Amino acid sequence: MNRPVYLVDDDEAVRRALGLLLSTVGIEVVSFADPQAFLAQVPKLDPGCLVLDIRMPVISGLKLQEQLAARGIDWPTIVISGHGDIEACRRAFRNGAIDFLSKPVDEQDLIDAIQKGQDALERALRLRAEKAETQALLAGLTPREREVLGRITEGFTTREIAEGLGLSPRTVESHRAAIGAKLGTTSQAEMTRLWLEGREDP
């Protein structure tokens, strides 16, 4: 799926040229003349790939990267510049850029970088959706079931779990059956995968 590309550049000629180029290969481009306008619209925008000019008045492309990261927005970003230097390139990559291109931008390099970003974004969104689904499954467990599941994932036997929680083995087996029904699996390996996948990030 091709997601939108958000182009932030204060040079109108660049915005027009790159917008035309990308539209010819079927990429939807939404252009912004400055970072402030983009930041104002971010809450309403669908996830997409960013193409940012490095030097802009008030807020530079690098500063924009940092502000987006502070908001928890990690969309794939391509930084372009007519004044690129090694330190700016390093900062861009430290901020999570997937590519750094010099103006005049090579058309194929830009298209390739955007495709790379689109692929990375699709993977990230798919993993995020899977994690949310797993967290919803785990949220359906009772506190006691979560305790039992935690010990199952650590490799404890039914008897060990029973002794550790002060329960009878029969009660632990009952909890285990309920957990399996709610998670849709009785496999210890799969339960462990779901448990780890559903953990909140530190």
Backbone as numpy.savetxt, mean C-alpha at the origin, in Angstrom:
# Nx Ny Nz CAx CAy CAz Cx Cy Cz
-5.55 -3.69 -14.36 -6.40 -2.49 -14.36 -5.52 -1.24 -14.36
-5.80 -0.31 -15.26 -5.07 0.95 -15.28 -5.71 1.94 -14.33
-4.97 2.32 -13.32 -5.45 3.33 -12.38 -4.95 4.70 -12.84
-5.55 5.77 -12.32 -5.18 7.10 -12.79 -3.74 7.47 -12.43
-3.18 8.35 -13.24 -1.88 8.93 -12.95 -2.11 10.39 -12.57
-1.55 10.78 -11.43 -1.68 12.16 -10.96 -0.37 12.89 -11.26
-0.44 13.87 -12.15 0.73 14.62 -12.58 0.74 15.97 -11.88
1.79 16.21 -11.09 1.90 17.48 -10.37 3.15 18.20 -10.87
2.92 19.28 -11.62 4.04 20.03 -12.21 3.57 21.46 -12.45
4.39 22.43 -12.07 3.97 23.83 -12.23 4.18 24.35 -13.64
4.79 23.54 -14.51 5.02 23.95 -15.91 3.85 23.47 -16.77
3.06 24.41 -17.25 1.86 24.06 -18.02 2.21 23.28 -19.28
3.32 23.65 -19.95 3.72 22.97 -21.18 4.05 21.50 -20.90
4.70 21.25 -19.79 5.04 19.87 -19.41 3.77 19.09 -19.11
2.86 19.71 -18.36 1.60 19.03 -18.03 0.85 18.66 -19.31
0.81 19.59 -20.24 0.07 19.35 -21.49 0.74 18.24 -22.30
2.06 18.30 -22.43 2.79 17.33 -23.25 2.70 15.93 -22.66
2.94 15.81 -21.34 2.90 14.48 -20.72 1.47 13.94 -20.67
0.51 14.83 -20.45 -0.88 14.40 -20.44 -1.29 13.83 -21.78
-0.86 14.50 -22.86 -1.18 14.04 -24.21 -0.49 12.70 -24.49
0.79 12.62 -24.13 1.54 11.38 -24.34 0.86 10.19 -23.66
0.53 10.34 -22.39 -0.03 9.22 -21.64 -1.43 8.88 -22.10
-2.18 9.89 -22.53 -3.54 9.60 -23.01 -3.51 8.75 -24.28
-2.44 8.89 -25.07 -2.36 8.11 -26.32 -2.12 6.63 -26.07
-1.66 6.28 -24.87 -1.47 4.86 -24.54 -2.52 4.38 -23.53
-3.62 5.15 -23.44 -4.75 4.71 -22.65 -4.64 4.94 -21.16
-3.76 5.84 -20.75 -3.60 6.13 -19.32 -4.35 7.41 -18.96
-5.21 7.32 -17.98 -5.96 8.50 -17.52 -5.04 9.39 -16.69
-4.95 10.65 -17.06 -4.07 11.59 -16.37 -4.91 12.70 -15.75
-4.66 12.96 -14.47 -5.28 14.10 -13.79 -4.13 15.02 -13.39
-4.14 16.25 -13.93 -3.01 17.17 -13.73 -3.31 18.22 -12.67
-2.25 18.59 -11.97 -2.34 19.64 -10.95 -1.17 20.60 -11.15
-1.46 21.91 -11.05 -0.43 22.92 -11.28 0.46 23.13 -10.07
0.03 22.69 -8.90 0.86 22.85 -7.71 0.48 21.81 -6.66
1.40 21.52 -5.75 1.15 20.50 -4.73 -0.02 20.82 -3.81
-0.24 22.11 -3.53 -1.34 22.49 -2.65 -2.69 22.04 -3.22
-2.86 22.24 -4.53 -4.12 21.83 -5.17 -4.27 20.32 -5.10
-3.17 19.61 -5.30 -3.23 18.16 -5.22 -3.57 17.69 -3.80
-2.91 18.25 -2.80 -3.16 17.86 -1.41 -4.60 18.12 -1.01
-5.18 19.19 -1.55 -6.57 19.51 -1.21 -7.53 18.46 -1.76
-7.14 17.81 -2.86 -8.02 16.84 -3.50 -7.74 15.39 -3.08
-6.58 15.15 -2.48 -6.17 13.79 -2.16 -7.25 12.95 -1.45
-7.95 13.49 -0.45 -8.94 12.66 0.23 -10.05 12.13 -0.68
-10.27 12.80 -1.81 -11.35 12.41 -2.72 -10.85 11.52 -3.87
-9.54 11.33 -3.97 -8.98 10.65 -5.13 -8.86 9.14 -4.91
-9.05 8.39 -5.99 -8.78 6.96 -5.96 -7.27 6.74 -5.97
-6.80 5.64 -5.42 -5.36 5.36 -5.46 -4.85 5.38 -6.89
-3.67 5.93 -7.08 -3.09 6.00 -8.41 -1.59 6.15 -8.34
-0.98 6.37 -9.48 0.46 6.54 -9.58 0.75 8.04 -9.67
1.78 8.51 -8.98 2.11 9.93 -8.97 3.32 10.22 -9.84
3.24 11.33 -10.58 4.40 11.85 -11.31 4.60 13.27 -10.81
5.71 13.50 -10.10 5.92 14.78 -9.42 7.16 15.48 -9.94
7.02 16.78 -10.21 8.18 17.60 -10.51 8.92 17.85 -9.19
10.25 17.87 -9.26 11.01 18.00 -8.02 11.07 19.45 -7.52
11.05 20.40 -8.48 11.17 21.81 -8.08 9.90 22.56 -8.41
9.19 22.94 -7.35 7.97 23.73 -7.51 7.93 24.77 -6.40
7.26 25.91 -6.64 7.18 26.94 -5.62 6.44 26.44 -4.37
6.82 26.97 -3.23 6.20 26.71 -1.93 6.48 25.29 -1.44
6.00 24.28 -2.17 6.21 22.89 -1.76 6.91 22.15 -2.90
8.08 21.61 -2.63 8.80 20.87 -3.67 8.21 19.47 -3.80
8.60 18.77 -4.87 8.16 17.39 -5.04 8.60 16.51 -3.89
9.83 16.75 -3.39 10.33 15.95 -2.27 9.52 16.21 -1.00
9.20 17.48 -0.75 8.38 17.82 0.42 6.98 17.22 0.28
6.46 17.22 -0.94 5.14 16.63 -1.17 5.17 15.14 -0.85
6.24 14.46 -1.28 6.40 13.04 -0.93 6.32 12.84 0.58
7.02 13.69 1.32 7.08 13.56 2.77 5.71 13.83 3.40
5.00 14.82 2.87 3.66 15.12 3.41 2.68 13.98 3.14
2.78 13.37 1.97 1.91 12.24 1.65 2.22 11.06 2.56
3.51 10.81 2.80 3.90 9.71 3.68 3.36 9.94 5.08
3.39 11.20 5.54 2.88 11.53 6.87 1.38 11.27 6.97
0.69 11.33 5.84 -0.75 11.04 5.81 -1.05 9.56 5.58
0.00 8.77 5.47 -0.18 7.33 5.26 -0.49 6.98 3.82
-0.17 7.88 2.89 -0.42 7.63 1.46 0.89 7.19 0.82
0.93 5.95 0.36 2.17 5.39 -0.18 2.02 4.99 -1.64
1.32 5.78 -2.42 1.13 5.47 -3.84 2.48 5.53 -4.55
2.67 4.67 -5.56 3.93 4.67 -6.31 4.20 6.04 -6.91
5.44 6.50 -6.75 5.78 7.86 -7.17 7.00 7.89 -8.09
6.85 8.64 -9.18 7.95 8.88 -10.12 8.29 10.36 -10.02
9.54 10.64 -9.74 9.98 12.03 -9.62 10.69 12.44 -10.90
10.32 13.62 -11.42 10.97 14.13 -12.64 11.60 15.48 -12.33
12.70 15.78 -13.00 13.37 17.04 -12.73 14.26 17.47 -13.87
14.31 18.78 -14.09 15.26 19.34 -15.03 16.51 19.80 -14.32
16.50 19.67 -12.99 17.63 20.14 -12.18 18.09 19.04 -11.22
17.93 17.80 -11.64 18.23 16.70 -10.73 19.68 16.67 -10.31
19.92 16.29 -9.08 21.28 16.05 -8.61 21.27 14.78 -7.78
22.45 14.31 -7.40 22.56 13.04 -6.70 21.82 13.06 -5.37
21.95 14.14 -4.62 21.30 14.19 -3.30 19.78 14.20 -3.43
19.27 14.96 -4.44 17.82 14.97 -4.65 17.33 13.59 -5.04
18.10 12.90 -5.86 17.75 11.54 -6.27 17.71 10.61 -5.07
18.72 10.72 -4.21 18.75 9.88 -3.01 17.55 10.14 -2.11
17.24 11.43 -1.93 16.10 11.76 -1.08 14.80 11.22 -1.65
14.67 11.33 -2.97 13.45 10.83 -3.63 13.28 9.34 -3.37
14.37 8.58 -3.52 14.28 7.14 -3.30 14.07 6.81 -1.83
14.71 7.59 -0.94 14.48 7.36 0.51 13.02 7.60 0.85
12.39 8.54 0.15 10.98 8.83 0.38 10.05 7.84 -0.31
10.62 6.86 -1.01 9.79 5.81 -1.59 9.55 5.90 -3.09
10.26 6.80 -3.79 10.08 6.90 -5.25 10.48 5.60 -5.92
9.77 5.26 -6.99 10.13 4.04 -7.73 11.03 4.37 -8.92
11.10 5.67 -9.29 12.00 6.05 -10.37 12.26 7.55 -10.31
13.36 7.96 -10.89 13.77 9.37 -10.93 14.20 9.65 -12.37
13.44 10.51 -13.06 13.69 10.76 -14.48 14.06 12.23 -14.70
15.00 12.46 -15.61 15.43 13.82 -15.93 14.64 14.36 -17.10
14.35 15.67 -17.06 13.72 16.35 -18.18 14.78 16.69 -19.22
14.48 16.66 -20.51 13.20 16.19 -21.06 13.05 14.68 -20.85
11.88 14.30 -20.39 11.64 12.91 -20.02 11.56 12.02 -21.26
12.29 10.92 -21.22 12.17 9.94 -22.29 10.79 9.29 -22.21
10.06 9.33 -23.31 8.66 8.87 -23.30 8.53 7.41 -22.85
9.37 6.55 -23.42 9.26 5.13 -23.09 9.67 4.87 -21.64
10.68 5.59 -21.16 11.09 5.43 -19.75 9.94 5.79 -18.82
9.22 6.86 -19.15 8.10 7.28 -18.31 6.98 6.24 -18.34
6.64 5.77 -19.53 5.57 4.77 -19.65 5.94 3.49 -18.90
7.21 3.08 -19.03 7.67 1.87 -18.33 7.60 2.06 -16.82
8.01 3.25 -16.35 7.99 3.52 -14.90 6.56 3.52 -14.38
5.64 4.10 -15.14 4.24 4.13 -14.72 3.67 2.72 -14.67
4.01 1.89 -15.67 3.52 0.51 -15.66 4.05 -0.24 -14.44
5.31 0.00 -14.13 5.90 -0.61 -12.93 5.14 -0.15 -11.68
4.83 1.15 -11.63 4.08 1.68 -10.49 2.67 1.12 -10.41
2.02 1.00 -11.57 0.66 0.44 -11.60 0.65 -1.00 -11.08
1.64 -1.78 -11.51 1.73 -3.18 -11.06 1.95 -3.25 -9.55
2.85 -2.39 -9.05 3.13 -2.37 -7.61 1.90 -1.96 -6.82
1.16 -0.99 -7.34 -0.03 -0.51 -6.65 -1.10 -1.61 -6.59
-1.30 -2.32 -7.69 -2.28 -3.40 -7.71 -1.93 -4.47 -6.68
-0.64 -4.82 -6.60 -0.22 -5.81 -5.60 -0.49 -5.32 -4.19
-0.14 -4.06 -3.93 -0.32 -3.50 -2.59 -1.80 -3.44 -2.21
-2.65 -3.04 -3.15 -4.08 -2.94 -2.86 -4.69 -4.33 -2.65
-4.22 -5.31 -3.43 -4.72 -6.67 -3.25 -4.33 -7.23 -1.88
-3.09 -7.00 -1.47 -2.63 -7.47 -0.16 -3.39 -6.76 0.96
-3.65 -5.46 0.76 -4.38 -4.70 1.78 -5.81 -5.23 1.92
-6.43 -5.56 0.79 -7.79 -6.09 0.83 -7.82 -7.46 1.50
-6.82 -8.29 1.19 -6.75 -9.61 1.81 -6.54 -9.49 3.31
-5.70 -8.55 3.72 -5.46 -8.35 5.15 -6.73 -7.88 5.86
-7.45 -6.96 5.23 -8.70 -6.48 5.83 -9.71 -7.61 5.98
-9.77 -8.49 4.98 -10.69 -9.62 5.04 -10.29 -10.57 6.18
-8.99 -10.80 6.33 -8.51 -11.67 7.40 -8.80 -11.05 8.76
-8.58 -9.74 8.89 -8.84 -9.07 10.16 -10.33 -9.15 10.52
-11.18 -9.08 9.51 -12.62 -9.20 9.76 -12.95 -10.60 10.28
-12.31 -11.63 9.71 -12.53 -13.00 10.20 -12.08 -13.13 11.65
-10.89 -12.61 11.95 -10.35 -12.72 13.31 -11.19 -11.92 14.31
-11.78 -10.83 13.83 -12.61 -10.01 14.72 -13.87 -10.76 15.15
-14.23 -11.81 14.38 -15.41 -12.59 14.73 -15.16 -13.61 15.82
-13.90 -13.75 16.25 -13.58 -14.69 17.33 -13.84 -14.06 18.69
-14.23 -14.88 19.64 -14.38 -14.40 21.01 -12.98 -14.23 21.62
-12.87 -13.45 22.72 -11.56 -13.31 23.37 -10.93 -14.66 23.72
-11.73 -15.62 24.22 -11.19 -16.93 24.57 -10.71 -17.67 23.32
-11.48 -17.57 22.24 -11.07 -18.21 20.99 -9.76 -17.62 20.47
-9.59 -16.33 20.66 -8.32 -15.71 20.24 -7.17 -16.23 21.09
-7.42 -16.41 22.37 -6.38 -16.98 23.24 -5.98 -18.38 22.76
-6.99 -19.19 22.48 -6.73 -20.55 22.03 -6.00 -20.53 20.69
-6.46 -19.68 19.77 -5.83 -19.59 18.46 -4.37 -19.17 18.58
-4.10 -18.20 19.46 -2.73 -17.76 19.65 -1.82 -18.90 20.05
-2.32 -19.77 20.90 -1.51 -20.91 21.34 -1.41 -21.99 20.26
-2.48 -22.14 19.49 -2.42 -23.09 18.37 -1.31 -22.68 17.41
-1.23 -21.38 17.12 -0.23 -20.90 16.16 1.19 -21.02 16.71
1.32 -21.15 18.03 2.64 -21.33 18.64 3.02 -22.80 18.73
2.11 -23.67 18.27 2.44 -25.09 18.20 2.08 -25.91 19.43
1.32 -25.32 20.36 0.94 -26.07 21.57 -0.11 -27.13 21.24
-0.05 -28.24 21.93 -1.05 -29.29 21.76 -2.32 -28.91 22.52
-3.38 -29.66 22.24 -4.65 -29.41 22.93 -4.45 -29.52 24.44
-3.74 -30.54 24.90 -3.52 -30.73 26.34 -2.73 -29.57 26.93
-1.71 -29.12 26.21 -0.90 -28.00 26.71 -1.72 -26.70 26.78
-2.56 -26.51 25.78 -3.42 -25.31 25.79 -4.39 -25.39 26.96
-4.96 -26.56 27.17 -5.90 -26.75 28.27 -5.24 -26.44 29.61
-4.05 -26.97 29.81 -3.34 -26.73 31.07 -2.98 -25.26 31.23
-2.54 -24.63 30.15 -2.15 -23.23 30.22 -3.30 -22.28 30.50
-4.49 -22.64 30.02 -5.66 -21.76 30.19 -6.60 -22.23 31.29
-6.26 -23.34 31.93 -7.12 -23.86 32.99 -8.44 -24.39 32.47
-8.41 -25.01 31.29 -9.62 -25.56 30.68 -9.46 -27.06 30.52
-10.57 -27.72 30.24 -10.50 -29.15 29.93 -10.13 -29.31 28.46
-9.46 -30.42 28.11 -9.14 -30.67 26.70 -10.38 -30.65 25.82
-11.51 -31.15 26.36 -12.75 -31.16 25.57 -13.18 -29.73 25.23
-13.03 -28.82 26.22 -13.41 -27.41 25.98 -12.49 -26.78 24.93
-11.21 -27.10 25.00 -10.27 -26.57 24.01 -10.64 -27.08 22.62
-10.98 -28.36 22.53 -11.38 -28.92 21.23 -12.64 -28.24 20.71
-13.53 -27.91 21.62 -14.75 -27.21 21.22 -14.42 -25.82 20.67
-13.50 -25.13 21.38 -13.07 -23.81 20.89 -12.37 -23.94 19.54
-11.57 -24.97 19.41 -10.82 -25.17 18.17 -11.78 -25.40 16.99
-12.84 -26.17 17.25 -13.83 -26.42 16.20 -14.54 -25.12 15.81
-14.85 -24.28 16.81 -15.52 -23.01 16.53 -14.60 -22.08 15.74
-13.32 -22.10 16.11 -12.34 -21.27 15.38 -12.26 -21.73 13.93
-12.18 -23.03 13.73 -12.10 -23.58 12.37 -13.31 -23.19 11.53
-14.47 -23.22 12.15 -15.70 -22.87 11.42 -15.69 -21.40 11.04
-15.22 -20.55 11.95 -15.23 -19.11 11.68 -14.16 -18.70 10.67
-13.01 -19.38 10.71 -11.92 -19.03 9.81 -11.99 -19.80 8.49
-12.82 -20.83 8.46 -12.96 -21.61 7.24 -11.82 -22.57 6.99
-11.12 -22.95 8.07 -10.03 -23.91 7.93 -9.76 -24.59 9.26
-9.35 -25.84 9.20 -8.93 -26.56 10.41 -7.42 -26.82 10.38
-6.76 -26.34 9.35 -5.32 -26.54 9.20 -4.55 -25.60 10.13
-3.65 -26.18 10.92 -2.85 -25.34 11.81 -1.98 -24.36 11.02
-1.44 -24.83 9.92 -0.60 -23.96 9.10 -1.40 -22.78 8.55
-2.63 -23.05 8.09 -3.46 -21.98 7.54 -3.92 -21.04 8.64
-4.24 -21.61 9.82 -4.62 -20.75 10.95 -3.46 -19.82 11.31
-2.25 -20.36 11.30 -1.07 -19.55 11.62 -0.88 -18.45 10.59
-1.06 -18.78 9.32 -0.93 -17.77 8.27 -1.93 -16.64 8.46
-3.18 -17.00 8.74 -4.21 -15.98 8.94 -3.91 -15.13 10.18
-3.44 -15.77 11.22 -3.12 -15.07 12.47 -2.02 -14.03 12.22
-0.98 -14.43 11.50 0.12 -13.52 11.22 -0.29 -12.44 10.23
-1.08 -12.82 9.23 -1.52 -11.86 8.21 -2.43 -10.80 8.81
-3.22 -11.20 9.81 -4.21 -10.29 10.37 -3.69 -9.39 11.47
-2.42 -9.56 11.84 -1.88 -8.72 12.91 -1.84 -7.27 12.49
-2.13 -6.39 13.43 -2.02 -4.96 13.15 -0.54 -4.63 13.04
-0.20 -3.72 12.12 1.20 -3.31 12.00 1.62 -2.58 13.27
2.86 -2.77 13.69 3.32 -2.08 14.90 3.31 -0.58 14.72
